[in-house]
């Protein structure tokens, strides 16, 4: 996998997990405060889309993950 693919997989996983933990109708519900994590991930995706810079992608590249096209 390339760095941009990993970033998107991790972001999607975090969003689904935080929704599962934050939505009262979910069988995994813990607290509605988990929805703030969803907001955080969404804001980071928006920021990286507008600025074309993502800290996680920079870290992954330094760890040796190849860059995507």
MMTF fields as JSON, N, C-alpha, C and O atoms, coordinates in Angstrom:
{
  "mmtfVersion": "1.0.0",
  "mmtfProducer": "UNKNOWN",
  "numBonds": 275,
  "numAtoms": 276,
  "numGroups": 69,
  "numChains": 1,
  "numModels": 1,
  "chainsPerModel": [1],
  "groupsPerChain": [69],
  "chainIdList": ["A"],
  "bondAtomList": [4, 2, 8, 6, 12, 10, 16, 14, 20, 18, 24, 22, 28, 26, 32, 30, 36, 34, 40, 38, 44, 42, 48, 46, 52, 50, 56, 54, 60, 58, 64, 62, 68, 66, 72, 70, 76, 74, 80, 78, 84, 82, 88, 86, 92, 90, 96, 94, 100, 98, 104, 102, 108, 106, 112, 110, 116, 114, 120, 118, 124, 122, 128, 126, 132, 130, 136, 134, 140, 138, 144, 142, 148, 146, 152, 150, 156, 154, 160, 158, 164, 162, 168, 166, 172, 170, 176, 174, 180, 178, 184, 182, 188, 186, 192, 190, 196, 194, 200, 198, 204, 202, 208, 206, 212, 210, 216, 214, 220, 218, 224, 222, 228, 226, 232, 230, 236, 234, 240, 238, 244, 242, 248, 246, 252, 250, 256, 254, 260, 258, 264, 262, 268, 266, 272, 270],
  "bondOrderList": [1, 1, 1, 1, 1, 1, 1, 1, 1, 1, 1, 1, 1, 1, 1, 1, 1, 1, 1, 1, 1, 1, 1, 1, 1, 1, 1, 1, 1, 1, 1, 1, 1, 1, 1, 1, 1, 1, 1, 1, 1, 1, 1, 1, 1, 1, 1, 1, 1, 1, 1, 1, 1, 1, 1, 1, 1, 1, 1, 1, 1, 1, 1, 1, 1, 1, 1, 1],
  "groupList": [{"groupName": "UNK", "atomNameList": ["N", "CA", "C", "O"], "elementList": ["N", "C", "C", "O"], "formalChargeList": [0, 0, 0, 0], "bondAtomList": [1, 0, 2, 1, 3, 2], "bondOrderList": [1, 1, 2], "singleLetterCode": "X", "chemCompType": "L-PEPTIDE LINKING"}],
  "groupTypeList": [0, 0, 0, 0, 0, 0, 0, 0, 0, 0, 0, 0, 0, 0, 0, 0, 0, 0, 0, 0, 0, 0, 0, 0, 0, 0, 0, 0, 0, 0, 0, 0, 0, 0, 0, 0, 0, 0, 0, 0, 0, 0, 0, 0, 0, 0, 0, 0, 0, 0, 0, 0, 0, 0, 0, 0, 0, 0, 0, 0, 0, 0, 0, 0, 0, 0, 0, 0, 0],
  "groupIdList": [1, 2, 3, 4, 5, 6, 7, 8, 9, 10, 11, 12, 13, 14, 15, 16, 17, 18, 19, 20, 21, 22, 23, 24, 25, 26, 27, 28, 29, 30, 31, 32, 33, 34, 35, 36, 37, 38, 39, 40, 41, 42, 43, 44, 45, 46, 47, 48, 49, 50, 51, 52, 53, 54, 55, 56, 57, 58, 59, 60, 61, 62, 63, 64, 65, 66, 67, 68, 69],
  "secStructList": [7, 7, 2, 2, 2, 2, 2, 2, 2, 2, 2, 2, 2, 2, 2, 2, 2, 2, 2, 2, 2, 2, 7, 6, 6, 1, 6, 6, 7, 7, 7, 4, 4, 4, 2, 2, 2, 2, 2, 2, 2, 2, 2, 2, 2, 2, 2, 2, 2, 2, 2, 1, 7, 7, 2, 2, 2, 2, 2, 2, 2, 2, 6, 6, 7, 7, 7, 7, 7],
  "xCoordList": [0.841, 0.0, 0.886, 1.985, 0.376, 1.093, 0.653, -0.338, 1.396, 1.112, -0.288, -0.977, -0.712, -2.038, -3.144, -4.201, -2.92, -3.922, -4.031, -5.133, -2.902, -2.906, -3.603, -4.376, -3.337, -3.986, -5.501, -6.219, -5.986, -7.434, -8.057, -9.172, -7.356, -7.86, -7.934, -8.92, -6.896, -6.882, -7.972, -8.682, -8.112, -9.141, -10.537, -11.368, -10.794, -12.095, -12.371, -13.49, -11.359, -11.505, -11.801, -12.677, -11.073, -11.306, -12.706, -13.353, -13.185, -14.532, -15.585, -16.489, -15.473, -16.463, -16.412, -17.456, -15.226, -15.087, -15.661, -16.378, -15.35, -15.861, -17.377, -18.042, -17.928, -19.386, -20.009, -21.044, -19.377, -19.885, -19.861, -20.742, -18.858, -18.736, -19.535, -19.787, -19.94, -20.584, -22.059, -22.711, -22.603, -24.025, -24.832, -24.574, -25.804, -26.544, -27.238, -27.431, -27.61, -28.28, -27.324, -27.766, -26.034, -25.036, -24.916, -24.983, -24.74, -24.524, -23.18, -22.969, -22.276, -20.96, -20.896, -19.819, -22.048, -22.096, -21.376, -21.579, -20.53, -19.836, -20.245, -20.733, -20.037, -20.349, -20.5, -19.818, -21.391, -21.563, -20.354, -20.234, -19.466, -18.24, -17.323, -16.463, -17.493, -16.702, -16.972, -16.143, -18.111, -18.417, -17.456, -17.266, -16.847, -15.843, -14.625, -13.963, -14.317, -13.208, -13.537, -12.662, -14.802, -15.249, -15.047, -14.578, -15.397, -15.203, -13.726, -13.365, -12.867, -11.424, -10.868, -10.101, -11.249, -10.76, -11.279, -10.527, -12.556, -13.126, -12.458, -12.206, -12.168, -11.486, -10.076, -9.617, -9.393, -8.056, -8.102, -7.23, -9.106, -9.25, -9.523, -8.964, -10.383, -10.678, -9.419, -9.123, -8.68, -7.443, -6.436, -5.818, -6.262, -5.27, -5.713, -4.878, -7.011, -7.504, -7.293, -7.023, -7.416, -7.248, -5.788, -5.422, -4.948, -3.55, -2.601, -1.437, -3.092, -2.27, -1.112, -0.049, -1.314, -0.302, -0.979, -2.012, -0.389, -0.938, 0.209, 1.132, 0.149, 1.214, 1.391, 2.523, 0.306, 0.426, 1.143, 1.923, 0.88, 1.559, 3.059, 3.873, 3.418, 4.83, 5.504, 6.604, 4.844, 5.393, 5.537, 6.561, 4.523, 4.591, 5.741, 6.427, 5.955, 7.064, 8.411, 9.323, 8.539, 9.796, 10.008, 11.143, 8.915, 9.016, 9.3, 9.445, 9.379, 9.747, 8.616, 8.838, 7.387, 6.254, 6.359, 6.607, 6.171, 6.325, 5.147, 4.013, 5.451, 4.45, 3.532, 3.95, 2.277, 1.332, 1.403, 2.06, 0.717, 0.692, -0.488, -0.691],
  "yCoordList": [-1.188, 0.0, 1.252, 1.266, 2.274, 3.546, 4.397, 4.091, 5.46, 6.296, 6.909, 6.967, 7.363, 7.983, 6.958, 7.295, 5.72, 4.678, 4.364, 4.193, 4.289, 4.009, 5.123, 4.852, 6.371, 7.507, 7.399, 7.604, 7.086, 7.002, 5.806, 5.904, 4.685, 3.514, 3.802, 3.465, 4.42, 4.753, 5.772, 5.621, 6.801, 7.823, 7.204, 7.486, 6.376, 5.715, 4.808, 4.768, 4.084, 3.213, 4.025, 3.66, 5.131, 5.983, 6.574, 6.649, 6.995, 7.568, 6.524, 6.791, 5.345, 4.304, 3.876, 3.658, 3.755, 3.37, 4.434, 4.11, 5.702, 6.763, 6.899, 7.235, 6.643, 6.646, 5.482, 5.641, 4.313, 3.152, 3.395, 2.927, 4.124, 4.395, 5.612, 5.779, 6.47, 7.727, 7.855, 8.767, 6.971, 7.057, 6.199, 5.001, 6.795, 6.051, 4.773, 3.845, 4.709, 3.526, 2.366, 1.251, 2.615, 1.585, 0.612, 1.024, -0.674, -1.637, -1.447, -1.995, -0.683, -0.422, 0.942, 1.392, 1.596, 2.96, 3.07, 2.257, 4.098, 4.403, 5.792, 5.956, 6.796, 8.178, 8.987, 8.725, 9.962, 10.804, 11.714, 12.325, 11.812, 12.601, 12.004, 12.704, 10.738, 10.121, 10.779, 10.68, 11.449, 12.122, 13.273, 13.66, 13.828, 14.869, 14.323, 15.056, 13.048, 12.432, 12.354, 12.54, 12.08, 12.092, 13.474, 13.592, 14.515, 15.891, 16.172, 16.796, 15.717, 15.925, 15.276, 15.9, 14.032, 13.33, 14.005, 14.195, 14.366, 15.051, 16.385, 16.733, 17.141, 18.432, 18.238, 19.024, 17.194, 16.917, 16.508, 16.897, 15.73, 15.364, 16.605, 16.752, 17.491, 18.736, 19.584, 20.088, 19.743, 20.532, 19.95, 20.691, 18.628, 18.032, 18.141, 18.253, 18.109, 18.286, 19.687, 19.876, 20.671, 22.059, 22.475, 23.253, 21.967, 22.398, 21.422, 21.747, 20.226, 19.162, 18.766, 18.375, 18.867, 18.475, 17.668, 18.073, 16.521, 15.644, 15.132, 14.489, 15.418, 15.02, 13.502, 13.018, 12.753, 11.297, 10.756, 9.808, 11.352, 10.923, 11.224, 10.429, 12.359, 12.705, 11.672, 11.202, 11.328, 10.338, 8.983, 8.318, 8.566, 7.273, 7.235, 6.219, 8.309, 8.361, 8.249, 7.591, 8.898, 8.807, 7.398, 6.991, 6.654, 5.268, 4.307, 3.103, 4.85, 4.019, 3.568, 2.811, 4.033, 3.688, 4.513, 5.717, 3.864, 4.607, 5.559, 5.283, 6.669, 7.682, 7.196, 6.446, 7.634, 7.285, 8.26, 9.298, 7.915, 8.805, 9.718, 10.541],
  "zCoordList": [0.0, 0.0, 0.0, 0.555, -0.628, -0.644, 0.548, 1.21, 0.808, 1.978, 1.919, 2.937, 0.751, 0.679, 0.887, 1.419, 0.478, 0.71, 2.205, 2.727, 2.882, 4.315, 5.084, 6.002, 4.719, 5.383, 5.253, 6.232, 4.086, 3.871, 4.58, 5.093, 4.614, 5.333, 6.834, 7.489, 7.367, 8.798, 9.118, 10.112, 8.296, 8.528, 8.482, 9.345, 7.499, 7.402, 8.587, 9.098, 9.022, 10.183, 11.436, 12.22, 11.629, 12.794, 12.779, 13.823, 11.617, 11.529, 11.877, 12.669, 11.295, 11.589, 13.049, 13.663, 13.61, 15.013, 15.941, 16.888, 15.676, 16.546, 16.428, 17.408, 15.252, 15.115, 15.881, 16.529, 15.805, 16.541, 18.047, 18.768, 18.521, 19.952, 20.402, 21.595, 19.453, 19.825, 19.52, 20.029, 18.708, 18.355, 19.332, 19.455, 20.029, 21.053, 20.56, 21.345, 19.296, 18.777, 18.513, 18.235, 18.596, 18.317, 19.49, 20.648, 19.193, 20.286, 20.99, 22.072, 20.391, 20.982, 21.673, 22.064, 21.823, 22.364, 23.704, 24.605, 23.815, 25.066, 25.55, 26.668, 24.683, 25.038, 23.748, 22.757, 23.772, 22.585, 22.36, 21.298, 23.338, 23.161, 22.096, 21.56, 21.79, 20.717, 19.372, 18.468, 19.218, 17.953, 17.689, 16.535, 18.731, 18.537, 17.817, 17.083, 18.012, 17.289, 15.799, 14.953, 15.483, 14.089, 13.479, 12.346, 14.221, 13.766, 13.531, 12.533, 14.441, 14.324, 13.062, 12.328, 12.809, 11.618, 10.352, 9.396, 10.343, 9.184, 8.913, 7.759, 9.977, 9.812, 9.256, 8.427, 9.714, 9.191, 7.724, 6.947, 7.335, 5.926, 5.071, 3.984, 5.57, 4.851, 4.715, 3.632, 5.803, 5.785, 4.803, 4.039, 4.815, 3.909, 2.451, 1.554, 2.217, 0.857, 0.324, -0.862, 1.206, 0.787, 0.695, -0.186, 1.596, 1.631, 0.947, 0.714, 0.624, 0.028, 0.935, 0.452, 2.261, 3.242, 4.34, 4.873, 4.674, 5.702, 6.564, 6.062, 7.857, 8.77, 8.798, 8.818, 8.799, 8.843, 7.61, 7.705, 6.471, 5.248, 5.31, 4.841, 5.884, 6.068, 6.977, 6.684, 8.069, 9.004, 8.329, 8.487, 7.578, 6.889, 5.89, 5.776, 5.178, 4.214, 4.913, 4.411, 6.08, 6.836, 7.381, 7.629, 7.566, 8.023, 6.87, 7.077, 5.652, 4.511, 3.611, 2.667, 3.897, 3.047, 1.765, 1.817, 0.618, -0.627, -0.856, -0.467, -1.49, -1.785, -2.904, -3.786, -2.853, -3.91, -5.058, -4.972, -6.139, -7.321, -7.243, -8.136]
}
